[in-house]
Amino acid sequence: MISNKKQWAVTCLVAAAMLLASFAAQAAGRAGDFPPSEVNINDLASLQRGAKLFVNYCAGCHSTEFMRYSRLSEDLELSEEMVMANLVADPGKKIGDTMTNAMSKKQGEAWFGKAPPDLSVTGRSRGPDWIHAFLLSYYRQDDGTWNNAVLENAAMPHITWELQGIQEAVYSMQTVGDQEVQTISGFELVEPGIMSPDEYATAMRDITAFLTYTAEPAALQRKTVGVWVMGFLALFAVLAYVLKVEYWRDVH
């Protein structure tokens, strides 16, 4: 007969295994839904370009209120003068201030029907693949309005359409259950923009990298420190092995 303690331990192990399996399934689903963005937060040039694009095209409506300009200067290896001149639009802002904007929630609701969310942790809540796919998936509908294949009827307008140009959806029929359903299978660029498709994809990847970085700025230092920690552990393992061999030699 299993004791209460053992039964409790078995129950905990089963619950943990089910939870891990659930997380793994969700992660696999997210990875399969969108093509990999291939962002690299260790690419400082990409982060710098992404910061500039974010300020020029996104920061008018969206804030990243958990990020300070001073942290931006430190992590992206930019002088405070460069940050204030190129990444701060509000003359009343100081280098130690957070990246907020002047739009109130009431104004956002009046203009867009929904207040634009703060994007500080979107890189973690949505993931870089989702963000990159969302930025690339705007298309013009038959009535001339914009829609998004990743987030249908998004309140956010296609703010970078001049860079991308105008693309329209390409549809195909797919079988879902017993029904034929029309789905978007791709896009067709009907009017080119300032950038080529490859340049635009890279620009959106830079914005995605910047939002991934702002969601966890400490990741830059953590990964750097991690390399040194792993190196120390490897060296310690060698020394421990040499010490073990020397110790047991005397014992034998």
N, C-alpha and C positions, 0 to 999 in steps of 0.2 A: 504494500500500500504506500502511495506517494505521500510524503509529509506535506504540510501546508507550505513550508518554506520552499521545498522543491517545486511544488505545484505553482507557486507564485513566480519562481524563477523561470520555469518553462513558459508560463503565460507571457511574461515580459519579453522573453526571447522571440516567441512567435509574433507578438505585436510589433516588436522592432523589425523583424524580418519583413512583415507585411508592409510596414511604413516605408522601409527602404525600397521595397519593390514598387510601391506606389510612386515614390519620388523618381525612381529610375524610369518608370513608364511615362511619367509626365515630362521628364527631361528628354526622353527619346522622341516624344510627340512634338515637343517644341523644336528639337533639332531637325525633325523631318519636315516641318511645315514651311520653313524658309531656307533659302540658300545661305551658306555661310558668308558672313560679312567680311571675314578675314581682317578685322581691325587689330591694330597693334598699339597698345597704349604706351609701349616703350619707344615708339617712333615719335620723337619730339617734334619733328617737322610736321607730321600729320596732326598732332595735337595743336600746334600753333596755327596751322591753316584752319583746323576745325573750330578753334576759339574765334578766329576772325570771322568765319562764315556764320557761326552761331550768333555773334554780336550783331552782324549786319542784317541777318534774315530772320532770326528767331527771338532775340532778346527784346524786341519791341513789344511782344505779347507774353513771352514765357520768361519766368525768372528761374534762377538756380540759387535760391536763397541760402543754401547750406555751404556755398562756395564763396570764399573771400578773394578779392583781387590780389591781395598780398600772397596768398597761397598759390594763386595762378602764376604770379611772378616767380616764386621760388621753384615750383615744380616744372614749369615750362622753360626755365632758364631765360627769362625775359627781365630786363631792367624795369624798375618801377616806372620810369619815365616812358618806356615803350608801352607798358600796360595802360597807363593813364592816357596816353596819346592815341592809342589804336583800339583799345578794348573797352573804354569807358565813354559812353555817350553823354551821360549826365554830368555837367560841369560842377554840380554840387557834391559829387561823390569823392570819397577819399580812398586811398590805397587799402585801408583796413576795412572798408565797408563790404557788405555782402552783395552778390550779383542779383539785386532786385530791380524791377522796372517801375515805371510810374503808373501803369494801368491798374486800376482798382478792380475788384471782383465784380462790382456793380457795372462798371463800364464794359468789362469783358462779356458779361451776360447780355447787356443791351446790344452790343455790336455783333457778337457771334452766337448768341443763344445759350452759351455756356462759357463760364470763365475759363480761360486757358490755364491748364494746370502748371504747377511748378515742376521743373524737369530735373531737379537735383538727383533723384534716385531712379529715374526712368531706366538708366542703363542696367540697373539690377532688377527692377520689377518687370520690365519687358524683355530685356536682353538685347545685345547688339544686333543679332540677326533680325529680330522683329523691327527695330528702329530703322535699319538700313533698307529692309524690304518695304516698310511703310513710306519712306522718303522717295523710293523709286516707283511707287505704284499708283501715283495720281494719273487719272485719264479724263479726257473730255467726253461728256455724254452727248447724245444727239441733240439735246435742248441747249447745248452750249455751256452747261454748268460742269463743275468738277466733281469727281467722286474718287474714292480710293479703294483699291481691290483688297487691301489688308484690313482696313477699318472702314467699313461701308458707311456712307453719309457722315463722314467726319466733319466736325464743326470747323476744323482748321482748314483755311484755304490753301491752294497750291502756291505758296509764297515764292518758290524758286522756279516758276514756270518759264521765266525769261532765260534762265540758265539751261534748263532742260529742253525747252521747246514744248510743242503740243503733241501728246500721244493719245491714241484712241485704243480702246480695248479690242482684242481679237477673241471671238467667242467660238466655242465648240460644244458639242452635245456629249454629255456623259450619262451613263446609266446609274441612277441612285435608287436601289431597291428595284421596283417594277416600273419606274418612271424615267423618262429621258429629260434631263435637266440641262439648261444652257449655262455654261460656266465660262469664266475668263481663262483663256489658255495662254495669253501673252499680250503684248502691246505692239502697236505700229506707230512709229514717229511720222506724223503727217506734216509737221512744221518744225524745222530745226531751231535750236536755241543758240545762245551764245557759245555754249560748250558742246563738244562732241559727246556722244553717249558714254564713251570711256572716261572722258574728263568729268562728266557729271557724276558717274558712278563713284569715281575717286573722291570727288568733293563731298558727296553724301556719306562716303565711308569716313572721311575726315570729321564730319559733324558727329557721326556715330561714335568714333573714337573719343572725341571730346566729351560726349555725354556719358560714355562708359567710364572715362576717367573721373568726371565730376561725381559719379555715383559712389566711387570709392577712391579718393585721392591717395590714401595710404597704401594702395596696392603697388604704387611705384617703389616706395621705400621697402615695403614688405618683401617684394620679390628680390630686390637687391640684397637685403639682409639675409633672405633665405639661401641665396647662393653661398654666402660666407658661412652660414650655419651648417649647411650640408658639407662644405669643405672642411670645417672644424670637426664634424662628426666622423668624416672619413679619415682624417689624420688621427683622431683619438682612437678609432678602431684599430688602425695599424699599430699605434703605440701600445694599446691594450693587448693586442695579440703578441707583440714582441715581449711584453712584460710577462704574459702567461707562459710563453715558451721558456723564458729564463727562470721563472719561478719553479715550474714543474721539473726542469732539469736538475735543480738542487734537491728536490723531493725524491726523485728516482735515484 
